[in-house]
Amino acid sequence: MANGSISPLTGQGIGKFGKYRQLYVWLEGGTVWRMPVQGGEPVRVLQGVQLFTWWKVGRDGIYFIDGSTTPAHVRFLDFLTQRVRTITSLDVGYVTPGGSYFDVSPDEQWFVFDRVDQAESDIMLVENFR
């Protein structure tokens, strides 16, 4: 968060920390910051969230995918205790450029993510295009 500015590549969510609503922002480089809606200094709450699509704010904390291990882990940062616990592990497959999708149901009983089994590219030669 250079000079208080937000990177163009962000993800965000609104949650409660204590009795106040907070804005949570993901910044390039994999950090999630808490910013009081009513103003004040931002506070880093998470590091190592690889993709801006790999985290969601829940009622009592932040769910996120930790892709630093194989298989990846779904983890939860509890707002009250500020502790991170592992929910489950999952195979996210091949991580495509532009990111994968991750979301948590409104009742926080289910999560959904996309998984790419294979990615392919073709290289084409075009002659006499002028």
N, C-alpha and C positions, 0 to 999 in steps of 0.2 A: 504494500500500500504506500507507494512512493508519494511523499508530500501530500498525503490525505486523498489522493485521487484513486479512482477505481479503474482497474484494467478494462479494456474493451471486451475481454473474454471473461465473463462472469456468470455465475449461477447465483440465485438468491432464494431466500425463504424467510418467512416471519414466524417467530416463536416467542415464548415467554421465558424470561430468566428472572426469577424472583417474581415480583408483582408487575414488572414492566415489560411491555412488548419490545422485542429486539429485532433488528434486521440482521440476517446472517448472509454473508457474501463470500463466495469462493473467488479467489484470485489466481491468475496464472501463476504457476509454481506450486500449486496444490495446497494452499492454506485457506482455512475458513475463519472469517472474522465476525465478531459480534459487535454491532453498532447500535447504541441506544437510539430509538426512534425519536425521543425527545431531545437528542443532542448529546454530545460528549465524545470522549476518545474511543476509538475502536480498540478491541482486544482480540488477539489471536486465540482461537479455541481449539483448532485442529491443524495438524500438519500431515502431509503425505496423502491427500485425497487426489489421486492422479488425474481424474477427469471431472470437469464441471458438471457432468450428468450423473456422477456416482455418489450423490449425497442428497438427502431429503430431511427437512425439519419435521419432527413429529411433535406430539403434545408435550412430552417430557424430555426430549433430547434430539440428537441428530443421528440418523441412520446413514451409514456410508460403506462403500466397498473398499477394502484394503487389498489392492492388487499386487502388493509387494511379495506375496507368497503364492505358491501353487499347491493346491487350489486357493483361490482368493477367499477372503473372509468378509462376511457382512458383520459390521461392528456397530455398536451403539454408544454414543457419548451421552451420559446422563447429565442433564442440566444441574440437578440438585447436588450430586456428589462430585461432578467433574471427572468421573472415572469412565474409562472405555472398557466395554466387555464385548466378547465375541458372541454373536447370535448363532451363526452357522457358517459353513464353508460352501463354496460353489465353484463350478468350473465355468468361467466366463468365456472360454474359447479364445479365438483370435480377436484381439482388440483392434478395431478398424480405425483408420484416421477419421477424426471428427467425433469419435466417442461412441459409447454404447449408452443404452437407456436403462435407468433404474428408477423405480418408484415404489412407494409404500401405500397400501390401501388406507382409506380414511379411518378405519377402526384399528389400524396397525396390526392386523392379524396375518396379512399376506404382503409379499413383495413380488414385483415383476421386474424382469430384466431381459434384454435381448442377448442372444448368444450366436456368434458367427462361427460356423464350423470350418468354413473354407473361404478364402478370398482370392480372387484371380484377377489378372490384368492382361491385356493384349497390347502388344506393340505393333503399330501399323506403319508401313513405309508408303508414303505417297510420293509418286514421281510426277514430274512435269506439272507442278501446281501453279506455276506463274503464268 
